């Protein structure tokens, strides 16, 4: 029986496929043509339009974030007392940059050199992980700041963030290291079944964190 263990698809174009394996044996490349080509074509068109649309949305957010940063610098003549606001906007700016690149690249046809199918899995994993961790840091920072004001507004010995700084730093370090480890594991393993398992773990982990962050944002 044929097995994909120890091998993975390195690149794919309209005319060639490159596979990488860590062992020697007899190799074969199997191609299966879908019987529902029309449906696949329509789905592919919808997916491409979706990626371009989402990329455009993040590009608008990127533009608005840039404008807001310039307004802050113009009003404060530098960072001044608006350090928290500036830091959050910088995190959102960087996150949007990565997501715009990823979404537009995802919409590019497979045969193009800019398509994500030509990227190394390690690079793709990093570009997926970075914007999520940056956005998570930004939103947890805002939630922690609001929560500290709500719970510690009468205690003047410390600033609001100083009350929650240990928890905030520990949480973000844990999330950043976990997401990075999962994405690196996905890019290192060669077994397709292992990649699918890690992919489901990543999706579940990110979805759970996003839900908890949204609930905290909504509550405070």
C-alpha positions, 0 to 999 in steps of 0.5 A: 500500500502507498503511504505519505509518511516521511514525504510532503508537497514542497511546491505545486504549479500548473505543470509540475509538483515537487515532493520532498522525502526523508527516505529512499523507496519507490515513489509515485505521484497520484493525481485525481481529477474531480468529477464536479469541476464546475462546482470546484470552479465556482467554489474557487472563484468564491474563495478568491473573491472572499480572500480579496474582500477580506484583504481589502477590509484589513487594508482599510483598517490598516489605513485608518490605523495609520491615520489615527497614529499620525493624528495622535503624534500630531496632537501629542507632539510625540508619544507623551501620555498616549503610550498605551493608545500608541502601543495598541495602534502599532500592534494593530498596524503590524497585525493588519500588515501581515494579514493583508499580505497573507490574504492577498497571497492566498487569493493569487493563483497556485501557479504564481510565484507569489502564491502561498503554495510556493512558500515554505511551511515554516514561513507560512506558519510564522505569518499566520501566528504573528498577526494573531498574537499581536492582536491578542496582545492588543485586545488583552491589554485593553481588557486588562486596562479596563478591568483594572480601572473597574476593580482598582480605581480607588487604589492610587498607589499603582497605575491600573496596569501595574495591578494586572501586569504580572497576569497580563505578561504571563498570559501573553507569554504563554499564548505566544509560546503556545501558538509559536510551538504549534505553528512550528510543529505544523511546519516541521512534521511530514506526515499529512495525518499529523499536520491535520491533527495539529491544524485542528488543535491550532484552529480550536486553540485560536477559536477558544482564545478569540471567544474568551477575548471577545467575551472579556471585551464585551463585559468590560 
